[in-house]
Every structure is written in C-alpha cells, then in structure tokens.
Amino acid sequence: MYDKSDPRAALAPAAAGKPKTGLIAEEQLATFYDSPPQIADETGRTWLVRGHNFVVAYSDLKPGAVLTRSGQPDEYVVLLPDAGAEITASGETRHVPANSIAFVPPGDSQMVMPKGGNLVRLLTARSTDLVDLCPNAGAYDQPRTHIPEFQAWPEPADGLKIRHYSLDVPKQEGRFGRIFRCTTFMVNMLDAYDGPRDTSKMSPHHHDDFEQCSLLLEGQYTHHLRWPWTTDLADWKDDKAISVGAPSAIIIPPPAIHTSRATGAGRNQMVDIFCPPRVDFSKKPGWVLNEEDYPLG
C-alpha cells in the first residue's frame, strides 16, 4: 500500500492469496550506537548483524586502518558514506572517494582508510567467519524454507573487478531512491528526509519471500511492523513500533507488513539492502543506476 506519490505505487501488485502458515520469524535488530562492538582492535570498532543470506559489518575506523579479506568466496559491497578508501583486489588498486559505493571481487582484497571514518561492508552468509561473530549468529538455525536458497546473479560481461559509483545522484521524478546492483546485493540509498516524514504518506507493504534490511546512517527512525494473521495462532504477534537512532540496522522478515518513519529533527538517512537483488526493482527502467554493468538476473 503506497501513497500515489510513491514511485513504488507503479510496481505490479502481488498476487492475492491465503497467507501460508509457519513462515513468521522475528525481526533482527542491531543498535550499533549503544552496544559493544564485535571487533575492537588497532583498526577501530566493528559491529555485526546477520540476515538469512548476508552479514552487515558497520565499522568506525581509525586513520590508517587496514581491513583485509582472504579467500573471499564472492563479490561484496563497500559503502563509504563519509570517508574515502584505497581498495586493492585482483591485482589493481583504486581510490574510492567518500560518498561512494564500491563492489569488490572475490579472492583476496584490502582496504586502507587514510583518514579513518565510517565504512559499511555487506557480505553474503558464505563469509562464515563473520557470521560466527554475529550476536544473532543462531537466529536462522531453524530454516526459513519460504526464502529461496541464495543464488548469485550473472557476472558482468567483462568479469568481476573493483567498480565504484558516486552516491551524489540527483533525485529524479518517478525513480525510487538511488539503486545499485551487483551479483550478490541490491543497495538503495534512499532519499534523505530533512526533518520528520509526512505521516499522511506512509508506505505499509510486505514481501513474500525475501528479507529487507534497513540500515540507518543518520538521524532517527521508527520502524512499524505488523504480522499478518494466519490460521495458525502461533504465527500471530503484536504490532511493533521500534524507535532507533543511528547507526543501526533492522532486518524485517517476510511476510511482515512494514513501513519506516523518519522522526529526527535534522537529516535522516536510511539505506535499504536486499540479498540477492530484487527482480521487481530491476525490471523498472532507469531505477538501477549501474544496470549497464550488471545484467538482469
């Protein structure tokens, strides 16, 4: 259910049907600002939280910090909201400026943060070393059979390599946020709210078979969740309104109805994350800003 001004109102509606039972799971919430980091060393501090298919690693790094991945099994995402980095992988080094998103190929890689700052990495659950460190590592011990097994999307025609894109993209009528896609993730840097969201234009909706991770980088939000009633009382849960500051992440399970409301007086910035990429967003012409580099799955 979207306000008519919301670009998502043009998406094809989901097929109506009787809700299945036994699919409901709890949301996964991580408030990085008031919880201890999972990694604290000479590089700085890193907080972790996992979803069904992925791990979010939020880092507050010291100047000169070096982060490495050895034998990384698949492509991963680096989000640089406020500081640049030198990224080395597959025999090349690229300077990625602040306010950028980068995709890093599998294998060995290194990131150097000359000035320190905040950095977000998104990796699939195949990065088991990080999954094991997550405070919610066991949250998916009971399989979510309605979420399909993860499959990577096709590689670019010229192969996997370091690719990076500026997030300084003007807002465009009819386009939803600033969406980028790789073989493993879809990341939508949503348009920021300056001040609270108009409460007469909310967007409650649900997903049948994939999770949504909403990562808050600035400001304050309230995440509203409602679990649909099925014929099994065990699926029923009370509505939730979860108020959080930044940085934080919430992973919303399907098919919970959800919408998020910016509540901070200043700038409120959120990023939506999907693993693997969403087909419906990918099929909207012009929505995926780097679609020429990554073919549609």
Stockholm file with secondary structure:
# STOCKHOLM 1.0

chainA/1-297         MYDKSDPRAALAPAAAGKPKTGLIAEEQLATFYDSPPQIADETGRTWLVRGHNFVVAYSDLKPGAVLTRSGQPDEYVVLLPDAGAEITASGETRHVPANSIAFVPPGDSQMVMPKGGNLVRLLTARSTDLVDLCPNAGAYDQPRTHIPEFQAWPEPADGLKIRHYSLDVPKQEGRFGRIFRCTTFMVNMLDAYDGPRDTSKMSPHHHDDFEQCSLLLEGQYTHHLRWPWTTDLADWKDDKAISVGAPSAIIIPPPAIHTSRATGAGRNQMVDIFCPPRVDFSKKPGWVLNEEDYPLG
#=GR chainA/1-297 SS CCCTTSGGGGSCCCCCCCCCSSCCCCCEEEETTSSCCSEEETTEEEEEEECSSEEEEEEEECTTEEEEEEEECSCEEEEESSCCEEEEETTEEEEECSSEEEEECSEEEEEEETTCEEEEEEEETTCHHHHTTSTTTTTTSSCCTTSCCCCCCCCCTTCCCCEEEESCCCCCTTCCSEEEECSSCEEEECCCEESSCCTTSCCCBCCSSCCEEEEEEESEEEEEEECCCCSCGGGCCCCEEEEEESSEEEEECTTCEEEEEECCSSEEEEEEEESSCCHHHHTSTTTBTTTTTSCCC
#=GC SS_cons         CCCTTSGGGGSCCCCCCCCCSSCCCCCEEEETTSSCCSEEETTEEEEEEECSSEEEEEEEECTTEEEEEEEECSCEEEEESSCCEEEEETTEEEEECSSEEEEECSEEEEEEETTCEEEEEEEETTCHHHHTTSTTTTTTSSCCTTSCCCCCCCCCTTCCCCEEEESCCCCCTTCCSEEEECSSCEEEECCCEESSCCTTSCCCBCCSSCCEEEEEEESEEEEEEECCCCSCGGGCCCCEEEEEESSEEEEECTTCEEEEEECCSSEEEEEEEESSCCHHHHTSTTTBTTTTTSCCC
//
